[in-house]
Amino acid sequence: MRPILRILAVLIFLGSTAFWVSTGGHTGFSKNRVEIPQIDPITQIEYIEYEERFVMGVEYLALAYGAATICFGLSFAFGRRR
C-alpha cells in the first residue's frame, strides 16, 4: 500500500503542475475569462475584449499539492512488508 500511495502522490503533483502550466500558469486566482487587448483599425484606439476561457489559479494548484502531501503522509501510516 505504501508504494501505491507514494506513486499516487507523485502523479497528483506532476499532473496538477502540468495542467496548471497548460492552462496558462496564472499566479493569481482562477479566471473564467481572459482579457485580450485589441486595436481599432480606424481610430487606432486600444480596447479590451474578453474571451471565455478557464485559467487555473494557484488555489487549485495548492489544493492539489495538499492532496499529494496527504497521500504521501498517509503512506507512512502503513508498515513495511516483512
Secondary structure per residue as TSV (DSSP state, phi and psi in degrees):
chain	resnum	aa	ss	phi	psi
A	1	M	-	360.0	-31.3
A	2	R	H	-60.3	-50.1
A	3	P	H	-65.9	-31.1
A	4	I	H	-65.6	-44.6
A	5	L	H	-66.1	-36.8
A	6	R	H	-70.6	-39.3
A	7	I	H	-66.1	-40.3
A	8	L	H	-61.7	-40.1
A	9	A	H	-63.2	-42.5
A	10	V	H	-67.0	-40.6
A	11	L	H	-64.7	-41.1
A	12	I	H	-63.2	-44.5
A	13	F	H	-61.9	-51.2
A	14	L	H	-71.1	-38.9
A	15	G	H	-66.2	-42.1
A	16	S	H	-68.8	-37.0
A	17	T	H	-65.6	-42.5
A	18	A	H	-64.8	-40.9
A	19	F	H	-67.4	-39.1
A	20	W	H	-62.8	-43.2
A	21	V	H	-68.4	-38.8
A	22	S	H	-70.6	-26.0
A	23	T	T	-90.5	1.9
A	24	G	T	127.8	-14.0
A	25	G	-	58.8	45.5
A	26	H	-	-74.6	127.4
A	27	T	S	-88.2	2.4
A	28	G	S	-103.8	-155.2
A	29	F	S	-77.0	164.1
A	30	S	-	-63.3	151.6
A	31	K	E	-125.0	145.4
A	32	N	E	-98.7	-17.3
A	33	R	E	-143.2	151.5
A	34	V	E	-117.5	137.9
A	35	E	E	-78.6	132.7
A	36	I	E	-126.4	110.8
A	37	P	E	-70.6	134.4
A	38	Q	E	-125.6	157.4
A	39	I	E	-120.7	127.9
A	40	D	-	-67.5	125.0
A	41	P	T	-66.3	-23.9
A	42	I	T	-89.7	-52.1
A	43	T	T	-92.6	-11.2
A	44	Q	-	60.2	28.0
A	45	I	-	-92.0	134.9
A	46	E	E	-86.1	135.4
A	47	Y	E	-139.6	169.5
A	48	I	E	-115.8	130.4
A	49	E	E	-110.0	154.7
A	50	Y	E	-113.6	136.2
A	51	E	E	-110.3	130.8
A	52	E	E	-74.1	106.0
A	53	R	E	-156.4	141.0
A	54	F	E	-87.6	129.0
A	55	V	E	-122.4	116.4
A	56	M	-	-72.4	132.5
A	57	G	-	-97.8	-174.5
A	58	V	H	-73.6	-17.0
A	59	E	H	-68.7	-37.2
A	60	Y	H	-71.3	-36.1
A	61	L	H	-65.2	-42.6
A	62	A	H	-65.9	-37.6
A	63	L	H	-62.9	-42.9
A	64	A	H	-67.0	-40.4
A	65	Y	H	-64.3	-36.2
A	66	G	H	-65.4	-40.7
A	67	A	H	-64.6	-39.0
A	68	A	H	-66.0	-39.4
A	69	T	H	-66.0	-39.3
A	70	I	H	-65.1	-43.1
A	71	C	H	-61.5	-42.5
A	72	F	H	-67.0	-39.8
A	73	G	H	-66.4	-36.6
A	74	L	H	-66.5	-24.0
A	75	S	G	-65.3	-23.1
A	76	F	G	-79.2	-12.9
A	77	A	G	-75.4	-21.2
A	78	F	S	-96.9	135.6
A	79	G	-	-73.6	163.6
A	80	R	-	-76.8	150.8
A	81	R	-	-75.2	142.4
A	82	R	-	-104.5	360.0
